[in-house]
Amino acid sequence: MSFLTPLFLLGALAIAIPVILHFINFRKPNKQAFSTLVFFRQLQKSSIRWLVLKKRLLLALRILAILLLSLALARPLLSPTLSAFTPDRGNTLYAILIENSPAMAQIDERGLLQNTANEAIKTLIENAKATDRFLIYNTHGPLFSPEEVSGNQAERILDQIEPSNKGDFTTERISRLASKAMGTELDAVGLFFVIRGGDRLENQVSEIALPDGFRKSLYPLTIITTGENPASNSGITSVDAAARIISGGRPLSVMVTVQNFSEQRIVNHFLSLEVNGELEGQFQIDLDGGESRVFTFETIAPEQGNIKGRAILEGDAFSFDNTRYFVIGIPDRTKILLLSDVASSGNQRVSWLEPVFRAATRSAGNIDVLNATWDDWNAVTISEFNAVILDGVREVPEYAWNELQNFTQNGGGLVLIPGNRGNPTSLNPFLQRMNAGQFVGMIGEPGRFEPVARVDRIVRGHPIFDDMFQATEEEELRLDLPALFHYWRYQSSGRASQIIMRTNLDDPLLIRESAGNGRFIIATTNPDPAWSAFAVNPLFAPLFLRVGLYAAAGEFGGLNEFVLGEPFGLTLRGLHRNATLSLNDVNLVPEIQTTARETRLSSETYAWEPGWATLVATEDTLRIAVNQNVLESSFKTLNLNKLDDIFSSLFEVNEVITLRGLSEQDIARRIGITATGREVWNWFIIAAIMMLITESLVAARFKGKT
């Protein structure tokens, strides 16, 4: 038997109190006159015997009560060697989750955090029975063993676990552990999570899907934490090129964000950018605690192909997040689909955008435009295009909703321009399907040709307006902005809306709504002369051309990136029967699912590390940048009470133990007891109460005999 709080054993010294009182007689005898003592002589021997027996029995009961209470306060636990005195629980499955994130490479007073965590679990194994079994699941990278193993095998697995930058699968691993725990044939199960308790854990726990029928009372959880004093760390959080419409041979700005995740100031760090193996520039970095800053590098995009590069941070102690890879795709051709209600015929012009894009096709040479109507829907494969412009439509047929939504979610651009003889509510069902806002009314009357508003002044800084004007940033733009004869009022969704242009009445004129990996642009007017004077204004052609190109660029502006720890999925245009993935000498054959118009690829990524991945599908080759989740860079931890609250919603938390400040002997004792012992303090409390009750009964029983 061991004790969790042995200091309370000193309370046993209180047994001296009843012993001392026993030998001190506080009662003074009263003198009483009797006529004869003959009757007392007859009872003398028996009375003295009863009196001595009572006093000794009461003393023993009081000493036992005090001793039992002090033992209860010391929190006694029974070890497996005393299992003969308790009901046999049989064989136990220890389901263990052990963190091996890059943050476990920190060093504290005991050494590497990972080593401390591994040794704690080894202590647990040493205190288990030979017939017990173990599930050892690491949080990052591939599992070393998904099945139950013996103690010796578990120790060999622990020797292989080290900090890994191969993606965080904590949520998935906890779900799998719970499923395995439910399916075991052993008699009892104990869950043990050895973690730092990072600040992203709350979101991860909220996403855990426990198996049906999981009863948390049957699977007690012990949480063991380490790394409560996080080290200083800084890292690269993003590489962004979305500020421009990317095209070959043009200047390209690459923006790199660096963040100091600690509270201490960092100095003399250096940030470099490499593009296709060549150094493009370098910055010296000094950041205050918690500060984040964006550094902009300039480069020239190649005429076609990919820009493959990396941002490198030097001077930081932890290198796992000091390199951020990126791949920027330069499209060979930009394909745009102009979709109208009806086709133009004779002198009747239905689309005012068609001549704009036709002229761009002839001048730029890398833009392809196709005109179609809703009647052509089944004959058109929209996944072959970079952007779809709904040019002057009165409504969007319901049969097109699902395909248009998937198109934008997978990176395509969608532009919606309302048409003549429509009404503001006719397009709202489609907007609702796209999780966008809604049209709520009309300003002006169609066909009146009387200005009700004008386009408000253009504020530079948006990609649509970059390079549109030959003027420096300091020069004020002086433009004759077109009048608006009528337009529809729009109420944004508010989730991730961006108003690109406004009227001088402060109503939205051009809005970007969030749409997965693509862009959804909504106009509230039309270049048709019945709506506005755009068609006769010099702003008309460059503005609507760049709106189409901006939509075609996708939400990430040509960036192809995959974040470790997430499922890999990619939709390719056309049909592909064969595909291979390679990354850092790891080759994978992804799962392929084909439809009539596209191919869906998926793959497990447990062995992936940051770098550049190459996907070869039939004759197409795609490069993808692979990076760790930026949240891995934060070493902050949650307190013990917070961890208890987070996990209590799903598990029966037995105890939260911190290894902070414990010696190796303390760790061995604490983990060993928690692993296999059984707290029996309640037994001692019950026994002490029984002693006190017995003491009262004895005192009452012998009262008349004294």
Salt bridges, closest charged atoms under 4 A:
ASP88 OD1 - LYS129 NZ 3.95
GLU99 OE2 - ARG196 NE 3.04
ASP108 OD2 - ARG110 NH2 3.59
GLU109 OE2 - ARG110 NH1 3.50
GLU119 OE2 - LYS122 NZ 3.76
GLU147 OE1 - LYS180 NZ 2.89
ASP159 OD1 - LYS122 NZ 2.55
ASP168 OD2 - HIS140 NE2 4.00
ASP168 OD2 - ARG200 NH1 3.17
GLU172 OE2 - ARG176 NH1 3.73
GLU202 OE2 - LYS642 NZ 3.54
GLU274 OE1 - ARG310 NE 3.01
ASP288 OD1 - ARG265 NH1 2.46
GLU291 OE2 - ARG293 NH2 2.85
ASP368 OD1 - ARG333 NH2 2.72
GLU403 OE2 - ARG597 NH1 2.40
GLU445 OE1 - ARG448 NH1 3.21
GLU450 OE1 - ARG448 NH2 3.46
ASP467 OD2 - ARG244 NH1 3.12
ASP467 OD2 - ARG250 NH2 3.54
ASP480 OD1 - ARG454 NH2 3.58
ASP506 OD1 - ARG502 NH1 3.26
ASP507 OD1 - ARG489 NH2 3.34
GLU555 OE1 - ARG512 NH1 3.63
GLU555 OE1 - ARG519 NE 3.93
GLU561 OE2 - ARG324 NH2 3.22
ASP620 OD2 - HIS576 NE2 3.79
GLU632 OE2 - HIS140 NE2 2.97
GLU655 OE2 - ARG670 NH2 2.57
GLU679 OE2 - ARG75 NH2 2.79
GLU695 OE2 - ARG62 NH2 2.60
